């Protein structure tokens, strides 16, 4: 939770623009847990799944009235998003290791494709899961003899 949010809550005349019952609920441990869950859901759905930026999350917090309880500044939400992404990556690493131990070996098909995130990248993907197995930066669509795993374009 951001320090500004906590300072706001602790101020006796915080000027919360919400019904008194809602403000009282959000001051309880259950209310704080609910606000944290709503914030994670907003970042997950808007930024991680929807591909929108932090400013859209900020706009959601303002329009929904949650900005009365959650610090909605860019810096606060950027820090929260960075922490959430680090947790997502850590969870993905744990899941990948756990699932790899139990997964039987199988033959995969590989499809060639390209992406354009930060310049042209030639990729080889597993078409069922759309998992990128190999990628390499390129100026054209000519395949290279030995693409490097996870190479950087810049």
Buried (B, 14 or more C-beta within 10 A) or exposed (E): BBEBBEEBBEEEEBEBEBEEEBBEBBBEEEBBEBBEEBBBEBBEEBBBEEEBBBEBBBBBBEEEEBBBBBBBBEEBBBBBBEEBEEEEEEEEEEEEEEEEEEEEEEEEEEEEBEBEEEEBBBBBBEEEEEEBBBBBBBEEEEEEEEBEEEEEEE
